[in-house]
Amino acid sequence: MVQKSAEELSKKQREISIAEFFEKNRHLLGFDNPRKALLTTIREAVDNALDACEEARILPEINVELIQLEETRFRIIVEDNGPGIVQKQLARIFGKLLYGSKFHKISQTRGQQGIGISAAVLYAQLTSGKATTIKSKIASSKKGFYVKLKIDTQTNEPQIVDEGELDWAEKEHGIRVEMDMDASYMKGRQSVDEYLKQTAIVNPHCTIIYTNPEAQQTIFSRVTDQLPVEAKEIKPHPYGVELGRLIKMLELTDAKHLREFLMTEFSKVSDQTAKEICENSALLPTTKPEQMNREMAEALYKGIQNTKVQSPPTDCLSPIGQELLEKSLKKEINAEFYCAITRPIFVYRGNPFQIEVGIAYGGNQAKDELATVFRYANKVPLLYQQGACALTKAVVTTAWKPYGLLQSQGALPTGPITILLHIASVWVPFTSESKEALAHYPEIIKEIKLALQDAGRKLQSYVHKKQKIQGQIERASMFENFIPEVADALARLTGENKGDLIDKLEEMVQKEALTSKMEQMESLKGEVDEDEELPRKRDDDNEEEM
């Protein structure tokens, strides 16, 4: 065997660009197969459109169109009414992986790494060999412009094939993306259809117009004209910073001394708190950051952990809200009972997060199948890896029998129910870059279970009320069969008119009233007061009940 020297081996060693890496490992970004690639591309384009509209405070209207060109070749078109992108940034945003404005920003956003839509452009280029066309217009008074681009995978830079101005008179502002790629369109739980439906539920301020490859158009209309509360950018909280990052922050800060560094680079660190951190770290507040070595930085890190610091601000989150969540569920799911829970904000490792849960029960949902679970992270549906997700684990480990549902050990509950779970956070612990499932952090699972239990108690109240009325209807039906004989016997004993007795007995039974209340519960989505008086059989009859 001929041995090779280090010098010979070193000739083959070279830097790998991020685009080259993902060119060979596209499954890491959700492009495992043609079906999933189609969904991932639509998801990235729609998420970007929603983020852009919300940031510009524009009510989103998004057009999604799929055109089948060949058996396995599709054209994907996504157009929004967002603020558009200025010409000099257009090619870089779509043609360079890891390029964007959100990576260093601490606030709730759908995308963050600047890798999703450019990865879709790369996948389209790899499978069709064609460039992606992007049109942009930033104001009605200005002309639009377009660019056709590919990605140079060796340099991770955009290659502009063509560009120029564009007459786009019918458009005030927005972005239109067109790309051809190998893909597979199928219906079902992990389809584009399902993704858009679920997206519409947790984005009640958005209108989505979707045309599938069969030229069938579906419009998911908004249920509110109110934009969600804008998530504000915050500084990192001391508890959420690891030692390596703390050292980097000390190197880059403009603060003149340690106390100023703590107060200006972190959230919720007051002058008094900064002094306490310095005391607990055995460091002088006047120490210059550039003089801090690794040992001093580690002492500072431990001092932070031993100091009580206020929780981070919560205006960096933008939850959906109970009322809108319930409205959206009613619009998209045919059920008879709906409820929604928004938990108070909780902090884990210095990162605030909030859990929301919605339930749709009954209606035309299958009674003998496992519950349908909708999982969301920052208002984005998670359609893959359900079994590996912390959201699913929270549902499975919650006891559902007390809430009127069947459940086998270690399984989802069985019954006519859809369970929606949403985590809003500045830091979502995904299990991979493809953002398909949440990691199993006990603190997060605990909060999800508390939200499920809150919603479960509301469901329990409704189910028990319905069972109670159903039992009363069954007993009334049984007694109703004997009314003629009972009235006959009473008439002979008391001498009263048999017909009057039958009327009074039927009124006492109140079967129609009970049936009416049951129908009312189902039609009013369970919003029936338990203490509400049953409607009388005849409104004009004021006789006392027997």
Secondary structure, DSSP 8 states (H G I E B T S, - for coil): -----HHHHHTT-----HHHHHHH-GGGGT-SSHHHHHHHHHHHHHHHHHHHHHHTT---EEEEEEEE-SSSEEEEEEE--S----HHHHHHHHHSTT--SSTT-BS--S--SS-HHHHHHHHHHHHH---EEEEEE--TTS-EEEEEEEEETTTTEEEEEEEEEE--TT-SSEEEEEEEEE-----STTSHHHHHHHHHHH-TT-EEEEE-TT--EEEE--S-S--------B---GGG--HHHHHHHHHH---SSHHHHHHHHSTT--HHHHHHHHHHHT--TT--GGG--HHHHHHHHHHHHTS------STT-----HHHHHHHHHHH---SEEEEEE---EEETTEEEEEEEEEEESTTS-SSSB-EEEEEETTEEE-S-STT-HHHHHHHTS--GGGT-EE-TTS-EESSEEEEEEEEESS--BSSTT--SB---HHHHHHHHHHHHHHHHHHHHHHHHHHHHHHHHHHHHHHHTTHHHHHHHHHHHH---HHHHHHHHHHHHTHHHHHHHHHHHHHTTT---TT-----S-TT------
